[in-house]
Amino acid sequence: MAEDDDTPLPESLLPYDEWTEDALRLVVLRALDHASREGLPGEHHFYITFATAHPGVAMPDRLRAQYPDEMTIVLQHQFRELSVDAEARRFTVRLSFGGVPATLDIPLDAVTAFADPAVRFGLQFAVREAENPAEPEAPEPPAAAPAPDQGPAEVVSLDAFRRRPPAKD
């Protein structure tokens, strides 16, 4: 098709957008699986944002009350028991929030953003509607999950990691 052709493209009867997003979600799962087996190399660390109200998310009630819609966790120096169930498409990790340990069990479909700031890599995903959506509430800012000796959680902005800038040569 010529580049200057103004003929509109036909609507696809194949769900390419969904397939692409699903493949990119598997990149997140592979990165987590690698970290669970090998640890995080060099300066790599992950910011993972997920919908806390998504069906299948298991987390302590105190954290769900604090983050009823969305939460961002950071996997960097101190996280424990990271495990990935590729068949079930979910991961589990133990972090500390304000010095109190908590286990989070998160389905891959609940993840809305993933970033590795060390290499300026980031992915954003469309929010998939929950089967029983909660009533809308005011959005909460995302929070980082510090290690026990790092003090209280801090607000984290993912804006710097959402897009990779073009390479300048």
C-alpha angles and dihedrals in degrees: 000000000000117000094231093051109119094197108128116243115248117252111262118248088201120075097236093156092055092046092050093049091048091052091050091050087057088057087061091050092049092050090050092046090051091050091048092054103032105018123235113307122223114330096338116134134159134233109196122187118193140173106253093199093054113120111263098026107132117196138137115286092237091060093043089053090050094045107028096164113021140001135186121211128190122218107196128115105348121036127123141207096013107178133169127208102197094182093053090038095230142107136211128207136172116222136163123243115192089342093307115114119229135178118223122197110193130182114222091238089063092061112103100172139015127186138175102196093188090073099022092246120151142163131193124198133201113254108254112217115249117234091238105025117201120239111277115266135178109285117257121219113249116257132209121233107232126201115256094264095046098075129230125353119276132212113257127200117207095190093104091055103044098093134026111232117233114266114258116214 
